[in-house]
Amino acid sequence: MKKLSAAALLVLATTAYAQPYDNSMTEDAIKKRLAPIGAVYLEGEKVAVAAPTGPRSGEQVYQAACFACHGTGALGAPKSADDWAPRLAKGSDTLLDHAINGFNAMPPRGTCMDCSDDEISAAIDFMTAN
């Protein structure tokens, strides 16, 4: 009986200690959790749009769109200089055409649909130089 009483007392004391006061149930905390995470744009409303900062560098395009495959070699994507050599031998125009229009497992523009042709070219230059 003493052991059972001691165990019950230990559980009760641990439970009371393990639940410190937390203010997650205050009115402000609840309002913050229930606040919308976005906004809806209705046609005709004025919206502040960030001005473009200019063309992205080859490294920026590579990091944003190309790295997933070309950084890992996924689906046979060229990764090293040895991988790029036979592709470069076909000429830069062919390489750019394949990058823009897609080739084998590579989707058009490497999934960077908002990249300009110049940005795609800069990304190719970056990848083949490294």
HELIX and SHEET records of a PDB file:
HELIX    1   1 LYS A    2  ALA A   18  1                                  17    
HELIX    2   2 ASN A   23  MET A   25  5                                   3    
HELIX    3   3 GLU A   27  LEU A   34  1                                   8    
HELIX    4   4 GLY A   58  VAL A   61  1                                   4    
HELIX    5   5 TYR A   62  CYS A   66  3                                   5    
HELIX    6   6 PHE A   67  HIS A   70  1                                   4    
HELIX    7   7 ALA A   74  GLY A   76  5                                   3    
HELIX    8   8 ALA A   81  ALA A   89  1                                   9    
HELIX    9   9 SER A   92  ASN A  101  1                                  10    
HELIX   10  10 PRO A  108  THR A  111  5                                   4    
HELIX   11  11 ASP A  117  ALA A  129  1                                  13    
END                                                                             
